[in-house]
Amino acid sequence: AWSPVVRQRLNEKYSFVHPENPGINRLSHMLWTGKPRNAEADARNAVFYGDKAIDRSPCGTGTSARMAQLHAKGKLKEGDSFVHESIIGSLFRGRVEKEVSVAGKPAIIPSIGGWARMTGLNTIFIDDRDPFAHGFIVT
């Protein structure tokens, strides 16, 4: 219940803008973190988004963000690993693959691994009669 309130107040008080994509300009997810329960993990988290949604996985975006944060604090460097535990105990294994610069700011390229289960199927098809079936260009 606290995440939407905290997120709203932070968005009102601070400016969040992605250095390369000005369309990303607000805080949309809240990652709460704590000590892991699993001895293999470095940290435990729960990621809340939307009004009442929670990610049951350790969250790939959240794990990447946490690794970038730890890198910025000097706690992870290129080649280091980071194991993130979710609120239900599942694990993502991250690694700092490369230290880079994004819009002049220090950044990382992470890799994330874990397991997943199929939760749905989707069928996508192209209607040959659709004149825009293969896309279009805006000029």
N, CA, C and O atoms as a GROMACS GRO file, in nm:
protein
  556
    1ALA      N    1   0.081  -0.120   0.000
    1ALA     CA    2   0.000   0.000   0.000
    1ALA      C    3   0.086   0.127   0.000
    1ALA      O    4   0.040   0.234  -0.040
    2TRP      N    5   0.210   0.114   0.044
    2TRP     CA    6   0.296   0.233   0.052
    2TRP      C    7   0.360   0.270  -0.081
    2TRP      O    8   0.386   0.388  -0.107
    3SER      N    9   0.386   0.172  -0.166
    3SER     CA   10   0.460   0.199  -0.289
    3SER      C   11   0.398   0.306  -0.378
    3SER      O   12   0.470   0.397  -0.420
    4PRO      N   13   0.267   0.301  -0.409
    4PRO     CA   14   0.210   0.407  -0.495
    4PRO      C   15   0.221   0.545  -0.432
    4PRO      O   16   0.242   0.644  -0.502
    5VAL      N   17   0.205   0.553  -0.301
    5VAL     CA   18   0.212   0.682  -0.231
    5VAL      C   19   0.355   0.736  -0.235
    5VAL      O   20   0.377   0.853  -0.267
    6VAL      N   21   0.451   0.651  -0.204
    6VAL     CA   22   0.592   0.693  -0.205
    6VAL      C   23   0.633   0.733  -0.347
    6VAL      O   24   0.698   0.835  -0.367
    7ARG      N   25   0.594   0.651  -0.444
    7ARG     CA   26   0.628   0.680  -0.584
    7ARG      C   27   0.569   0.815  -0.628
    7ARG      O   28   0.638   0.895  -0.691
    8GLN      N   29   0.443   0.842  -0.594
    8GLN     CA   30   0.380   0.969  -0.629
    8GLN      C   31   0.453   1.087  -0.566
    8GLN      O   32   0.479   1.187  -0.632
    9ARG      N   33   0.486   1.074  -0.440
    9ARG     CA   34   0.554   1.185  -0.371
    9ARG      C   35   0.694   1.209  -0.427
    9ARG      O   36   0.737   1.324  -0.439
   10LEU      N   37   0.764   1.101  -0.460
   10LEU     CA   38   0.897   1.117  -0.520
   10LEU      C   39   0.887   1.184  -0.657
   10LEU      O   40   0.969   1.270  -0.690
   11ASN      N   41   0.788   1.144  -0.736
   11ASN     CA   42   0.769   1.206  -0.868
   11ASN      C   43   0.733   1.354  -0.857
   11ASN      O   44   0.770   1.434  -0.943
   12GLU      N   45   0.660   1.390  -0.751
   12GLU     CA   46   0.625   1.531  -0.730
   12GLU      C   47   0.747   1.614  -0.687
   12GLU      O   48   0.759   1.730  -0.724
   13LYS      N   49   0.835   1.552  -0.611
   13LYS     CA   50   0.947   1.626  -0.552
   13LYS      C   51   1.073   1.628  -0.641
   13LYS      O   52   1.147   1.726  -0.641
   14TYR      N   53   1.096   1.520  -0.716
   14TYR     CA   54   1.220   1.506  -0.793
   14TYR      C   55   1.190   1.489  -0.941
   14TYR      O   56   1.082   1.448  -0.981
   15SER      N   57   1.290   1.522  -1.021
   15SER     CA   58   1.283   1.503  -1.166
   15SER      C   59   1.362   1.378  -1.203
   15SER      O   60   1.479   1.365  -1.168
   16PHE      N   61   1.298   1.287  -1.273
   16PHE     CA   62   1.363   1.165  -1.320
   16PHE      C   63   1.356   1.165  -1.472
   16PHE      O   64   1.248   1.160  -1.529
   17VAL      N   65   1.472   1.172  -1.538
   17VAL     CA   66   1.475   1.170  -1.684
   17VAL      C   67   1.590   1.080  -1.729
   17VAL      O   68   1.704   1.099  -1.687
   18HIS      N   69   1.558   0.984  -1.814
   18HIS     CA   70   1.660   0.896  -1.870
   18HIS      C   71   1.756   0.979  -1.954
   18HIS      O   72   1.711   1.066  -2.029
   19PRO      N   73   1.888   0.955  -1.945
   19PRO     CA   74   1.984   1.039  -2.017
   19PRO      C   75   1.975   1.030  -2.169
   19PRO      O   76   2.022   1.121  -2.238
   20GLU      N   77   1.917   0.923  -2.223
   20GLU     CA   78   1.908   0.910  -2.369
   20GLU      C   79   1.764   0.903  -2.421
   20GLU      O   80   1.743   0.910  -2.542
   21ASN      N   81   1.668   0.890  -2.332
   21ASN     CA   82   1.529   0.879  -2.375
   21ASN      C   83   1.442   0.968  -2.287
   21ASN      O   84   1.396   0.926  -2.181
   22PRO      N   85   1.418   1.093  -2.330
   22PRO     CA   86   1.341   1.186  -2.248
   22PRO      C   87   1.197   1.142  -2.222
   22PRO      O   88   1.129   1.197  -2.136
   23GLY      N   89   1.149   1.042  -2.298
   23GLY     CA   90   1.015   0.988  -2.274
   23GLY      C   91   1.007   0.908  -2.145
   23GLY      O   92   0.898   0.886  -2.091
   24ILE      N   93   1.121   0.865  -2.095
   24ILE     CA   94   1.125   0.797  -1.965
   24ILE      C   95   1.155   0.907  -1.864
   24ILE      O   96   1.271   0.944  -1.843
   25ASN      N   97   1.049   0.959  -1.800
   25ASN     CA   98   1.067   1.079  -1.720
   25ASN      C   99   0.992   1.076  -1.587
   25ASN      O  100   0.950   1.180  -1.536
   26ARG      N  101   0.977   0.958  -1.533
   26ARG     CA  102   0.915   0.948  -1.401
   26ARG      C  103   0.954   0.814  -1.338
   26ARG      O  104   1.000   0.723  -1.405
   27LEU      N  105   0.936   0.807  -1.211
   27LEU     CA  106   0.959   0.683  -1.137
   27LEU      C  107   0.836   0.596  -1.154
   27LEU      O  108   0.726   0.638  -1.118
   28SER      N  109   0.852   0.476  -1.208
   28SER     CA  110   0.737   0.389  -1.235
   28SER      C  111   0.734   0.263  -1.150
   28SER      O  112   0.629   0.203  -1.131
   29HIS      N  113   0.849   0.223  -1.098
   29HIS     CA  114   0.859   0.101  -1.017
   29HIS      C  115   0.923   0.135  -0.883
   29HIS      O  116   1.004   0.227  -0.874
   30MET      N  117   0.888   0.060  -0.782
   30MET     CA  118   0.951   0.074  -0.650
   30MET      C  119   1.014  -0.059  -0.614
   30MET      O  120   0.946  -0.162  -0.613
   31LEU      N  121   1.142  -0.059  -0.586
   31LEU     CA  122   1.214  -0.180  -0.547
   31LEU      C  123   1.247  -0.168  -0.398
   31LEU      O  124   1.327  -0.083  -0.358
   32TRP      N  125   1.186  -0.253  -0.319
   32TRP     CA  126   1.215  -0.259  -0.176
   32TRP      C  127   1.316  -0.372  -0.158
   32TRP      O  128   1.299  -0.480  -0.215
   33THR      N  129   1.418  -0.348  -0.081
   33THR     CA  130   1.525  -0.446  -0.068
   33THR      C  131   1.556  -0.475   0.078
   33THR      O  132   1.525  -0.398   0.168
   34GLY      N  133   1.619  -0.589   0.097
   34GLY     CA  134   1.656  -0.629   0.232
   34GLY      C  135   1.756  -0.743   0.229
   34GLY      O  136   1.808  -0.779   0.124
   35LYS      N  137   1.782  -0.797   0.345
   35LYS     CA  138   1.876  -0.908   0.356
   35LYS      C  139   1.814  -1.035   0.299
   35LYS      O  140   1.695  -1.061   0.319
   36PRO      N  141   1.895  -1.114   0.228
   36PRO     CA  142   1.841  -1.236   0.169
   36PRO      C  143   1.815  -1.344   0.274
   36PRO      O  144   1.875  -1.343   0.382
   37ARG      N  145   1.726  -1.435   0.241
   37ARG     CA  146   1.703  -1.553   0.324
   37ARG      C  147   1.784  -1.671   0.272
   37ARG      O  148   1.824  -1.759   0.348
   38ASN      N  149   1.808  -1.671   0.141
   38ASN     CA  150   1.884  -1.777   0.076
   38ASN      C  151   2.033  -1.745   0.087
   38ASN      O  152   2.075  -1.634   0.053
   39ALA      N  153   2.111  -1.841   0.133
   39ALA     CA  154   2.255  -1.819   0.152
   39ALA      C  155   2.327  -1.789   0.020
   39ALA      O  156   2.435  -1.730   0.021
   40GLU      N  157   2.270  -1.830  -0.094
   40GLU     CA  158   2.331  -1.803  -0.224
   40GLU      C  159   2.314  -1.658  -0.269
   40GLU      O  160   2.389  -1.610  -0.354
   41ALA      N  161   2.216  -1.589  -0.213
   41ALA     CA  162   2.180  -1.456  -0.261
   41ALA      C  163   2.258  -1.346  -0.191
   41ALA      O  164   2.300  -1.360  -0.076
   42ASP      N  165   2.277  -1.236  -0.265
   42ASP     CA  166   2.342  -1.117  -0.209
   42ASP      C  167   2.241  -1.019  -0.151
   42ASP      O  168   2.273  -0.943  -0.059
   43ALA      N  169   2.118  -1.022  -0.204
   43ALA     CA  170   2.013  -0.930  -0.156
   43ALA      C  171   1.878  -0.990  -0.191
   43ALA      O  172   1.867  -1.079  -0.276
   44ARG      N  173   1.775  -0.940  -0.125
   44ARG     CA  174   1.637  -0.983  -0.148
   44ARG      C  175   1.556  -0.860  -0.188
   44ARG      O  176   1.585  -0.749  -0.143
   45ASN      N  177   1.455  -0.879  -0.272
   45ASN     CA  178   1.377  -0.763  -0.314
   45ASN      C  179   1.232  -0.796  -0.343
   45ASN      O  180   1.193  -0.913  -0.354
   46ALA      N  181   1.154  -0.691  -0.353
   46ALA     CA  182   1.017  -0.697  -0.403
   46ALA      C  183   0.999  -0.572  -0.488
   46ALA      O  184   1.028  -0.461  -0.444
   47VAL      N  185   0.951  -0.591  -0.611
   47VAL     CA  186   0.931  -0.478  -0.702
   47VAL      C  187   0.781  -0.456  -0.720
   47VAL      O  188   0.707  -0.545  -0.762
   48PHE      N  189   0.738  -0.334  -0.687
   48PHE     CA  190   0.598  -0.295  -0.700
   48PHE      C  191   0.585  -0.199  -0.817
   48PHE      O  192   0.671  -0.113  -0.837
   49TYR      N  193   0.478  -0.212  -0.894
   49TYR     CA  194   0.452  -0.124  -1.007
   49TYR      C  195   0.302  -0.108  -1.024
   49TYR      O  196   0.224  -0.187  -0.970
   50GLY      N  197   0.262  -0.007  -1.099
   50GLY     CA  198   0.119   0.018  -1.115
   50GLY      C  199   0.056   0.051  -0.980
   50GLY      O  200   0.125   0.093  -0.887
   51ASP      N  201  -0.074   0.031  -0.971
   51ASP     CA  202  -0.143   0.061  -0.846
   51ASP      C  203  -0.127  -0.048  -0.740
   51ASP      O  204  -0.110  -0.019  -0.622
   52LYS      N  205  -0.133  -0.175  -0.784
   52LYS     CA  206  -0.131  -0.284  -0.686
   52LYS      C  207  -0.054  -0.406  -0.734
   52LYS      O  208  -0.075  -0.515  -0.681
   53ALA      N  209   0.034  -0.391  -0.831
   53ALA     CA  210   0.104  -0.506  -0.887
   53ALA      C  211   0.239  -0.527  -0.819
   53ALA      O  212   0.305  -0.432  -0.778
   54ILE      N  213   0.278  -0.654  -0.809
   54ILE     CA  214   0.409  -0.691  -0.754
   54ILE      C  215   0.469  -0.798  -0.845
   54ILE      O  216   0.399  -0.888  -0.891
   55ASP      N  217   0.597  -0.787  -0.871
   55ASP     CA  218   0.668  -0.884  -0.953
   55ASP      C  219   0.710  -0.999  -0.863
   55ASP      O  220   0.780  -0.978  -0.764
   56ARG      N  221   0.668  -1.120  -0.898
   56ARG     CA  222   0.704  -1.235  -0.814
   56ARG      C  223   0.849  -1.280  -0.840
   56ARG      O  224   0.908  -1.350  -0.757
   57SER      N  225   0.904  -1.242  -0.953
   57SER     CA  226   1.044  -1.276  -0.982
   57SER      C  227   1.134  -1.170  -0.920
   57SER      O  228   1.086  -1.069  -0.869
   58PRO      N  229   1.265  -1.193  -0.922
   58PRO     CA  230   1.356  -1.088  -0.873
   58PRO      C  231   1.356  -0.964  -0.963
   58PRO      O  232   1.413  -0.861  -0.926
   59CYS      N  233   1.293  -0.971  -1.079
   59CYS     CA  234   1.275  -0.859  -1.172
   59CYS      C  235   1.406  -0.829  -1.246
   59CYS      O  236   1.503  -0.783  -1.185
   60GLY      N  237   1.407  -0.853  -1.374
   60GLY     CA  238   1.527  -0.826  -1.453
   60GLY      C  239   1.564  -0.680  -1.455
   60GLY      O  240   1.682  -0.646  -1.443
   61THR      N  241   1.465  -0.592  -1.469
   61THR     CA  242   1.491  -0.448  -1.467
   61THR      C  243   1.542  -0.406  -1.330
   61THR      O  244   1.637  -0.329  -1.318
   62GLY      N  245   1.477  -0.458  -1.225
   62GLY     CA  246   1.519  -0.426  -1.089
   62GLY      C  247   1.657  -0.478  -1.056
   62GLY      O  248   1.736  -0.410  -0.991
   63THR      N  249   1.687  -0.598  -1.102
   63THR     CA  250   1.820  -0.655  -1.078
   63THR      C  251   1.926  -0.574  -1.152
   63THR      O  252   2.032  -0.547  -1.097
   64SER      N  253   1.896  -0.535  -1.276
   64SER     CA  254   1.990  -0.451  -1.352
   64SER      C  255   2.012  -0.318  -1.282
   64SER      O  256   2.125  -0.270  -1.270
   65ALA      N  257   1.903  -0.257  -1.235
   65ALA     CA  258   1.913  -0.128  -1.165
   65ALA      C  259   1.992  -0.142  -1.036
   65ALA      O  260   2.074  -0.056  -1.003
   66ARG      N  261   1.968  -0.249  -0.964
   66ARG     CA  262   2.039  -0.269  -0.837
   66ARG      C  263   2.189  -0.289  -0.862
   66ARG      O  264   2.272  -0.237  -0.788
   67MET      N  265   2.222  -0.363  -0.968
   67MET     CA  266   2.362  -0.383  -1.002
   67MET      C  267   2.427  -0.251  -1.043
   67MET      O  268   2.541  -0.224  -1.005
   68ALA      N  269   2.355  -0.168  -1.119
   68ALA     CA  270   2.408  -0.037  -1.158
   68ALA      C  271   2.430   0.050  -1.034
   68ALA      O  272   2.530   0.122  -1.025
   69GLN      N  273   2.337   0.044  -0.940
   69GLN     CA  274   2.351   0.120  -0.815
   69GLN      C  275   2.474   0.075  -0.738
   69GLN      O  276   2.554   0.157  -0.692
   70LEU      N  277   2.490  -0.057  -0.723
   70LEU     CA  278   2.605  -0.109  -0.649
   70LEU      C  279   2.736  -0.077  -0.721
   70LEU      O  280   2.838  -0.053  -0.657
   71HIS      N  281   2.733  -0.078  -0.854
   71HIS     CA  282   2.851  -0.040  -0.932
   71HIS      C  283   2.886   0.107  -0.906
   71HIS      O  284   3.002   0.141  -0.885
   72ALA      N  285   2.784   0.193  -0.907
   72ALA     CA  286   2.807   0.336  -0.883
   72ALA      C  287   2.864   0.362  -0.744
   72ALA      O  288   2.937   0.459  -0.723
   73LYS      N  289   2.830   0.276  -0.649
   73LYS     CA  290   2.881   0.289  -0.512
   73LYS      C  291   3.017   0.220  -0.494
   73LYS      O  292   3.072   0.220  -0.384
   74GLY      N  293   3.070   0.162  -0.603
   74GLY     CA  294   3.200   0.096  -0.596
   74GLY      C  295   3.195  -0.044  -0.536
   74GLY      O  296   3.298  -0.100  -0.500
   75LYS      N  297   3.075  -0.102  -0.525
   75LYS     CA  298   3.060  -0.234  -0.463
   75LYS      C  299   3.057  -0.347  -0.565
   75LYS      O  300   3.068  -0.464  -0.527
   76LEU      N  301   3.042  -0.315  -0.693
   76LEU     CA  302   3.052  -0.414  -0.801
   76LEU      C  303   3.140  -0.355  -0.910
   76LEU      O  304   3.134  -0.236  -0.938
   77LYS      N  305   3.220  -0.442  -0.972
   77LYS     CA  306   3.303  -0.398  -1.084
   77LYS      C  307   3.287  -0.498  -1.198
   77LYS      O  308   3.225  -0.603  -1.182
   78GLU      N  309   3.344  -0.466  -1.312
   78GLU     CA  310   3.335  -0.553  -1.428
   78GLU      C  311   3.379  -0.694  -1.391
   78GLU      O  312   3.484  -0.714  -1.330
   79GLY      N  313   3.297  -0.794  -1.428
   79GLY     CA  314   3.326  -0.933  -1.398
   79GLY      C  315   3.263  -0.984  -1.270
   79GLY      O  316   3.256  -1.105  -1.248
   80ASP      N  317   3.216  -0.894  -1.184
   80ASP     CA  318   3.155  -0.935  -1.057
   80ASP      C  319   3.014  -0.990  -1.080
   80ASP      O  320   2.945  -0.952  -1.174
   81SER      N  321   2.975  -1.080  -0.990
   81SER     CA  322   2.842  -1.140  -0.994
   81SER      C  323   2.756  -1.086  -0.882
   81SER      O  324   2.806  -1.036  -0.780
   82PHE      N  325   2.625  -1.096  -0.901
   82PHE     CA  326   2.528  -1.050  -0.802
   82PHE      C  327   2.406  -1.142  -0.811
   82PHE      O  328   2.349  -1.158  -0.919
   83VAL      N  329   2.368  -1.202  -0.700
   83VAL     CA  330   2.252  -1.292  -0.697
   83VAL      C  331   2.139  -1.222  -0.622
   83VAL      O  332   2.154  -1.182  -0.506
   84HIS      N  333   2.026  -1.208  -0.690
   84HIS     CA  334   1.910  -1.136  -0.636
   84HIS      C  335   1.798  -1.236  -0.606
   84HIS      O  336   1.763  -1.318  -0.690
   85GLU      N  337   1.744  -1.229  -0.486
   85GLU     CA  338   1.636  -1.318  -0.442
   85GLU      C  339   1.504  -1.241  -0.443
   85GLU      O  340   1.498  -1.126  -0.400
   86SER      N  341   1.399  -1.305  -0.493
   86SER     CA  342   1.268  -1.241  -0.494
   86SER      C  343   1.195  -1.265  -0.362
   86SER      O  344   1.242  -1.339  -0.275
   87ILE      N  345   1.082  -1.203  -0.349
   87ILE     CA  346   0.999  -1.216  -0.229
   87ILE      C  347   0.949  -1.360  -0.211
   87ILE      O  348   0.916  -1.399  -0.099
   88ILE      N  349   0.942  -1.438  -0.320
   88ILE     CA  350   0.900  -1.578  -0.309
   88ILE      C  351   1.019  -1.675  -0.308
   88ILE      O  352   1.000  -1.796  -0.303
   89GLY      N  353   1.141  -1.620  -0.311
   89GLY     CA  354   1.260  -1.704  -0.300
   89GLY      C  355   1.327  -1.743  -0.429
   89GLY      O  356   1.431  -1.810  -0.426
   90SER      N  357   1.272  -1.705  -0.545
   90SER     CA  358   1.340  -1.738  -0.671
   90SER      C  359   1.462  -1.647  -0.687
   90SER      O  360   1.469  -1.539  -0.628
   91LEU      N  361   1.558  -1.693  -0.768
   91LEU     CA  362   1.686  -1.622  -0.782
   91LEU      C  363   1.712  -1.581  -0.926
   91LEU      O  364   1.681  -1.654  -1.019
   92PHE      N  365   1.770  -1.463  -0.943
   92PHE     CA  366   1.830  -1.421  -1.069
   92PHE      C  367   1.978  -1.404  -1.042
   92PHE      O  368   2.019  -1.349  -0.940
   93ARG      N  369   2.059  -1.452  -1.136
   93ARG     CA  370   2.204  -1.439  -1.125
   93ARG      C  371   2.250  -1.335  -1.226
   93ARG      O  372   2.237  -1.353  -1.347
   94GLY      N  373   2.303  -1.227  -1.174
   94GLY     CA  374   2.349  -1.118  -1.260
   94GLY      C  375   2.501  -1.111  -1.262
   94GLY      O  376   2.569  -1.161  -1.173
   95ARG      N  377   2.552  -1.048  -1.367
   95ARG     CA  378   2.696  -1.030  -1.380
   95ARG      C  379   2.721  -0.898  -1.450
   95ARG      O  380   2.651  -0.863  -1.545
   96VAL      N  381   2.819  -0.823  -1.403
   96VAL     CA  382   2.859  -0.699  -1.470
   96VAL      C  383   2.949  -0.740  -1.586
   96VAL      O  384   3.066  -0.773  -1.567
   97GLU      N  385   2.893  -0.737  -1.706
   97GLU     CA  386   2.968  -0.780  -1.825
   97GLU      C  387   3.068  -0.674  -1.869
   97GLU      O  388   3.179  -0.706  -1.910
   98LYS      N  389   3.026  -0.548  -1.861
   98LYS     CA  390   3.113  -0.442  -1.911
   98LYS      C  391   3.078  -0.311  -1.843
   98LYS      O  392   2.962  -0.281  -1.816
   99GLU      N  393   3.181  -0.232  -1.816
   99GLU     CA  394   3.163  -0.096  -1.766
   99GLU      C  395   3.163  -0.004  -1.888
   99GLU      O  396   3.254  -0.009  -1.970
  100VAL      N  397   3.060   0.080  -1.899
  100VAL     CA  398   3.045   0.168  -2.015
  100VAL      C  399   3.006   0.308  -1.969
  100VAL      O  400   2.996   0.336  -1.849
  101SER      N  401   2.985   0.395  -2.066
  101SER     CA  402   2.938   0.531  -2.038
  101SER      C  403   2.810   0.553  -2.118
  101SER      O  404   2.805   0.521  -2.237
  102VAL      N  405   2.708   0.607  -2.054
  102VAL     CA  406   2.582   0.640  -2.121
  102VAL      C  407   2.558   0.790  -2.101
  102VAL      O  408   2.538   0.836  -1.989
  103ALA      N  409   2.560   0.863  -2.209
  103ALA     CA  410   2.542   1.009  -2.205
  103ALA      C  411   2.640   1.073  -2.107
  103ALA      O  412   2.605   1.164  -2.033
  104GLY      N  413   2.763   1.023  -2.108
  104GLY     CA  414   2.867   1.078  -2.022
  104GLY      C  415   2.862   1.033  -1.877
  104GLY      O  416   2.939   1.082  -1.794
  105LYS      N  417   2.772   0.941  -1.846
  105LYS     CA  418   2.760   0.893  -1.708
  105LYS      C  419   2.807   0.748  -1.700
  105LYS      O  420   2.782   0.670  -1.792
  106PRO      N  421   2.876   0.711  -1.591
  106PRO     CA  422   2.919   0.572  -1.576
  106PRO      C  423   2.799   0.478  -1.574
  106PRO      O  424   2.697   0.508  -1.511
  107ALA      N  425   2.811   0.366  -1.642
  107ALA     CA  426   2.701   0.269  -1.651
  107ALA      C  427   2.760   0.129  -1.666
  107ALA      O  428   2.881   0.112  -1.675
  108ILE      N  429   2.672   0.030  -1.669
  108ILE     CA  430   2.716  -0.108  -1.690
  108ILE      C  431   2.629  -0.175  -1.795
  108ILE      O  432   2.516  -0.133  -1.822
  109ILE      N  433   2.684  -0.280  -1.854
  109ILE     CA  434   2.606  -0.374  -1.933
  109ILE      C  435   2.598  -0.500  -1.849
  109ILE      O  436   2.698  -0.569  -1.831
  110PRO      N  437   2.478  -0.531  -1.796
  110PRO     CA  438   2.464  -0.650  -1.713
  110PRO      C  439   2.414  -0.769  -1.794
  110PRO      O  440   2.359  -0.752  -1.903
  111SER      N  441   2.434  -0.888  -1.741
  111SER     CA  442   2.365  -1.006  -1.792
  111SER      C  443   2.286  -1.062  -1.675
  111SER      O  444   2.330  -1.056  -1.561
  112ILE      N  445   2.170  -1.117  -1.705
  112ILE     CA  446   2.082  -1.171  -1.602
  112ILE      C  447   2.039  -1.310  -1.644
  112ILE      O  448   2.002  -1.331  -1.760
  113GLY      N  449   2.045  -1.406  -1.554
  113GLY     CA  450   1.999  -1.541  -1.581
  113GLY      C  451   1.908  -1.589  -1.470
  113GLY      O  452   1.919  -1.546  -1.356
  114GLY      N  453   1.818  -1.679  -1.505
  114GLY     CA  454   1.727  -1.737  -1.408
  114GLY      C  455   1.639  -1.838  -1.479
  114GLY      O  456   1.669  -1.879  -1.591
  115TRP      N  457   1.532  -1.879  -1.416
  115TRP     CA  458   1.440  -1.972  -1.480
  115TRP      C  459   1.302  -1.909  -1.489
  115TRP      O  460   1.270  -1.814  -1.416
  116ALA      N  461   1.222  -1.961  -1.579
  116ALA     CA  462   1.087  -1.910  -1.596
  116ALA      C  463   0.994  -2.025  -1.632
  116ALA      O  464   1.040  -2.131  -1.676
  117ARG      N  465   0.868  -2.004  -1.615
  117ARG     CA  466   0.767  -2.102  -1.653
  117ARG      C  467   0.671  -2.035  -1.751
  117ARG      O  468   0.644  -1.916  -1.742
  118MET      N  469   0.622  -2.113  -1.845
  118MET     CA  470   0.528  -2.061  -1.942
  118MET      C  471   0.395  -2.032  -1.872
  118MET      O  472   0.342  -2.116  -1.798
  119THR      N  473   0.342  -1.913  -1.895
  119THR     CA  474   0.215  -1.876  -1.834
  119THR      C  475   0.109  -1.840  -1.938
  119THR      O  476  -0.004  -1.805  -1.904
  120GLY      N  477   0.146  -1.849  -2.065
  120GLY     CA  478   0.047  -1.819  -2.168
  120GLY      C  479   0.103  -1.846  -2.306
  120GLY      O  480   0.224  -1.866  -2.323
  121LEU      N  481   0.017  -1.846  -2.404
  121LEU     CA  482   0.054  -1.864  -2.544
  121LEU      C  483  -0.005  -1.749  -2.624
  121LEU      O  484  -0.111  -1.696  -2.589
  122ASN      N  485   0.063  -1.711  -2.731
  122ASN     CA  486   0.017  -1.602  -2.814
  122ASN      C  487   0.040  -1.640  -2.960
  122ASN      O  488   0.145  -1.694  -2.994
  123THR      N  489  -0.056  -1.614  -3.043
  123THR     CA  490  -0.042  -1.639  -3.186
  123THR      C  491  -0.044  -1.506  -3.258
  123THR      O  492  -0.139  -1.429  -3.246
  124ILE      N  493   0.060  -1.480  -3.334
  124ILE     CA  494   0.069  -1.357  -3.412
  124ILE      C  495   0.072  -1.398  -3.559
  124ILE      O  496   0.146  -1.488  -3.598
  125PHE      N  497  -0.007  -1.332  -3.639
  125PHE     CA  498  -0.010  -1.364  -3.781
  125PHE      C  499  -0.014  -1.235  -3.861
  125PHE      O  500  -0.044  -1.128  -3.808
  126ILE      N  501   0.017  -1.247  -3.990
  126ILE     CA  502   0.014  -1.133  -4.082
  126ILE      C  503  -0.095  -1.158  -4.185
  126ILE      O  504  -0.098  -1.264  -4.248
  127ASP      N  505  -0.182  -1.062  -4.200
  127ASP     CA  506  -0.286  -1.069  -4.302
  127ASP      C  507  -0.225  -1.013  -4.431
  127ASP      O  508  -0.192  -0.894  -4.438
  128ASP      N  509  -0.211  -1.097  -4.532
  128ASP     CA  510  -0.149  -1.055  -4.658
  128ASP      C  511  -0.224  -0.942  -4.727
  128ASP      O  512  -0.167  -0.875  -4.813
  129ARG      N  513  -0.349  -0.919  -4.692
  129ARG     CA  514  -0.428  -0.811  -4.752
  129ARG      C  515  -0.403  -0.678  -4.681
  129ARG      O  516  -0.446  -0.573  -4.730
  130ASP      N  517  -0.333  -0.680  -4.569
  130ASP     CA  518  -0.305  -0.557  -4.492
  130ASP      C  519  -0.190  -0.483  -4.560
  130ASP      O  520  -0.080  -0.536  -4.567
  131PRO      N  521  -0.214  -0.361  -4.612
  131PRO     CA  522  -0.107  -0.288  -4.681
  131PRO      C  523   0.007  -0.246  -4.587
  131PRO      O  524   0.115  -0.211  -4.634
  132PHE      N  525  -0.016  -0.250  -4.457
  132PHE     CA  526   0.087  -0.211  -4.360
  132PHE      C  527   0.134  -0.331  -4.277
  132PHE      O  528   0.184  -0.313  -4.166
  133ALA      N  529   0.117  -0.449  -4.328
  133ALA     CA  530   0.148  -0.571  -4.253
  133ALA      C  531   0.294  -0.578  -4.208
  133ALA      O  532   0.325  -0.636  -4.104
  134HIS      N  533   0.380  -0.518  -4.285
  134HIS     CA  534   0.523  -0.525  -4.252
  134HIS      C  535   0.576  -0.392  -4.201
  134HIS      O  536   0.697  -0.368  -4.204
  135GLY      N  537   0.487  -0.305  -4.155
  135GLY     CA  538   0.529  -0.179  -4.095
  135GLY      C  539   0.507  -0.060  -4.186
  135GLY      O  540   0.456  -0.074  -4.297
  136PHE      N  541   0.545   0.056  -4.137
  136PHE     CA  542   0.530   0.179  -4.213
  136PHE      C  543   0.632   0.279  -4.159
  136PHE      O  544   0.687   0.261  -4.051
  137ILE      N  545   0.656   0.384  -4.236
  137ILE     CA  546   0.753   0.487  -4.199
  137ILE      C  547   0.680   0.619  -4.184
  137ILE      O  548   0.600   0.657  -4.270
  138VAL      N  549   0.706   0.688  -4.076
  138VAL     CA  550   0.650   0.821  -4.054
  138VAL      C  551   0.755   0.922  -4.098
  138VAL      O  552   0.869   0.919  -4.050
  139THR      N  553   0.718   1.011  -4.190
  139THR     CA  554   0.814   1.111  -4.238
  139THR      C  555   0.770   1.251  -4.205
  139THR      O  556   0.839   1.347  -4.239
   0.00000   0.00000   0.00000
